[in-house]
Amino acid sequence: MGLVRLRIREFADEKGWTLKEVSDRSGIVYSTLRAYARSPGMASIDFTAIQKLARTFDVMIEDLVEVVEE
C-alpha cells in the first residue's frame, strides 16, 4: 500500500490562507485538517475531505494528492 500526502499547506500559502481559514472554507474540522497538513505520508484519507479540499482550492484532486511512497 502506498502513502500519500495532501498539499494543503502549499495551496493555502498560495491563497494567503491559514489552516483555520481552510477549515472554515472547506467544512473540514480543524484538528483533522491540521493532522492531514502535518503528516508526511498517510495510508488512508477520507475521500470526501479530499473532494472538499479540491473544491475549496479550486484544483483537481490529482493536483492536491502527492504519492510519497508506493
Backbone bond lengths (Angstrom), bond angles and torsions (degrees), N, CA, C in turn:
res aa  C-N    CA-C-N  psi(-1)  N-CA   C-N-CA  omega(-1)  CA-C   N-CA-C  phi
1 M - - - 1.445 - - 1.522 108.56 -
2 G 1.310 116.87 137.56 1.449 121.46 -179.08 1.519 112.70 -88.67
3 L 1.303 115.53 166.63 1.457 121.70 176.19 1.519 109.14 -112.47
4 V 1.320 115.78 142.82 1.454 120.70 178.52 1.520 109.68 -125.00
5 R 1.309 114.09 156.49 1.460 122.05 176.49 1.518 107.00 -128.93
6 L 1.320 116.25 138.02 1.460 120.35 176.11 1.521 109.14 -92.50
7 R 1.295 116.58 134.26 1.465 122.01 -176.40 1.540 111.20 -85.89
8 I 1.319 115.70 49.02 1.465 121.93 -175.29 1.516 111.34 -65.14
9 R 1.316 116.99 -49.42 1.471 120.06 -176.66 1.532 111.68 -62.09
10 E 1.323 117.10 -40.60 1.463 120.12 -179.39 1.520 110.99 -61.08
11 F 1.345 116.21 -47.63 1.464 119.54 -178.46 1.527 111.48 -70.77
12 A 1.322 117.86 -36.01 1.466 120.83 177.09 1.531 109.83 -63.47
13 D 1.326 116.87 -43.29 1.465 120.69 178.59 1.526 111.38 -61.89
14 E 1.334 116.66 -41.48 1.472 120.14 178.55 1.523 111.44 -59.55
15 K 1.341 116.09 -36.83 1.469 120.98 -178.43 1.529 111.83 -85.81
16 G 1.343 116.50 -12.77 1.454 120.17 -176.45 1.526 112.29 76.70
17 W 1.336 116.88 27.59 1.457 122.19 -177.92 1.524 110.89 -104.05
18 T 1.323 116.08 149.05 1.453 121.68 170.44 1.526 108.08 -84.46
19 L 1.333 116.58 168.06 1.466 119.37 176.15 1.525 110.51 -63.53
20 K 1.326 117.87 -33.62 1.462 120.92 177.00 1.523 110.48 -62.70
21 E 1.332 117.17 -41.78 1.465 120.30 177.80 1.521 111.17 -65.12
22 V 1.331 117.06 -40.16 1.461 120.68 177.04 1.525 109.34 -61.82
23 S 1.322 116.85 -42.32 1.458 121.67 178.09 1.530 110.44 -59.57
24 D 1.311 116.79 -48.10 1.469 121.21 -179.57 1.524 111.74 -63.01
25 R 1.314 116.99 -41.95 1.465 121.23 -177.46 1.526 112.64 -72.66
26 S 1.321 116.66 -33.57 1.470 120.39 -175.49 1.524 113.73 -91.84
27 G 1.336 116.51 -22.43 1.457 120.08 -176.24 1.520 113.20 83.34
28 I 1.331 116.92 10.47 1.464 121.34 177.67 1.525 108.07 -91.41
29 V 1.317 116.07 133.33 1.462 121.30 -179.57 1.534 109.31 -55.03
30 Y 1.333 115.70 135.36 1.465 120.95 -174.94 1.523 112.87 -55.57
31 S 1.321 118.01 -44.38 1.467 120.00 -177.53 1.531 111.24 -63.27
32 T 1.315 117.05 -36.05 1.468 121.16 177.22 1.521 110.11 -68.42
33 L 1.311 116.05 -46.16 1.467 120.76 179.99 1.525 110.60 -61.24
34 R 1.328 116.90 -42.82 1.465 121.15 179.15 1.529 110.72 -62.30
35 A 1.325 116.90 -40.86 1.467 120.39 178.13 1.524 110.70 -63.76
36 Y 1.322 117.28 -42.28 1.468 120.89 177.09 1.527 110.71 -62.48
37 A 1.327 117.29 -42.45 1.465 121.43 -177.21 1.521 112.18 -68.93
38 R 1.322 117.24 -31.96 1.467 121.24 -177.23 1.521 113.68 -83.75
39 S 1.304 117.23 -22.63 1.457 120.74 -173.05 1.532 112.17 -73.34
40 P 1.338 117.18 129.36 1.468 119.71 177.08 1.525 112.30 -75.00
41 G 1.325 117.19 -16.48 1.457 121.45 178.34 1.510 110.91 -178.34
42 M 1.325 116.63 132.50 1.458 121.28 -177.77 1.526 109.48 -125.03
43 A 1.329 115.41 146.80 1.463 120.86 178.25 1.520 111.10 -85.74
44 S 1.337 117.30 -27.32 1.461 119.17 178.95 1.523 109.88 -142.02
45 I 1.313 113.98 144.30 1.458 122.39 -179.35 1.522 106.69 -143.33
46 D 1.304 116.56 144.31 1.460 121.69 176.24 1.532 108.90 -67.29
47 F 1.332 116.25 118.43 1.467 119.85 -176.53 1.525 111.86 -63.90
48 T 1.316 116.54 -32.79 1.467 119.89 177.61 1.528 110.22 -61.14
49 A 1.333 116.62 -39.38 1.464 120.52 177.72 1.523 110.90 -63.43
50 I 1.325 116.48 -40.41 1.474 120.10 178.10 1.526 109.84 -61.49
51 Q 1.322 116.77 -44.27 1.468 120.38 178.90 1.528 110.97 -61.78
52 K 1.324 116.94 -44.98 1.469 120.78 179.70 1.522 111.07 -61.07
53 L 1.337 116.80 -43.17 1.459 120.32 -179.74 1.523 111.61 -66.29
54 A 1.316 117.18 -41.61 1.462 120.46 178.63 1.526 109.99 -60.76
55 R 1.327 116.68 -43.03 1.469 120.21 177.87 1.527 110.93 -65.46
56 T 1.318 117.15 -42.21 1.460 121.34 -178.88 1.527 111.38 -61.61
57 F 1.331 116.50 -43.67 1.461 120.69 -179.13 1.534 112.49 -85.98
58 D 1.346 116.42 -7.11 1.461 122.22 -177.93 1.530 111.08 58.04
59 V 1.345 114.66 50.20 1.463 121.97 177.58 1.521 108.57 -131.36
60 M 1.311 115.90 166.05 1.451 120.30 175.27 1.524 108.80 -79.84
61 I 1.323 116.03 151.70 1.462 120.86 179.09 1.522 110.45 -55.41
62 E 1.314 117.55 -38.55 1.466 121.80 -179.20 1.526 111.64 -61.17
63 D 1.337 117.20 -28.76 1.458 120.93 178.89 1.527 111.51 -78.61
64 L 1.319 116.37 -29.13 1.445 122.45 -176.90 1.526 113.14 -80.13
65 V 1.315 116.36 -33.41 1.480 122.16 -174.67 1.517 110.28 -97.87
66 E 1.318 116.56 129.62 1.467 122.13 177.30 1.530 108.37 -119.99
67 V 1.317 116.68 125.59 1.469 121.37 176.76 1.518 107.36 -80.48
68 V 1.336 116.57 121.28 1.468 120.32 -178.05 1.522 112.04 -105.10
69 E 1.329 116.74 -16.81 1.464 120.23 177.79 1.516 108.38 -158.43
70 E 1.322 115.79 132.03 1.467 119.21 179.61 1.500 110.77 -108.15
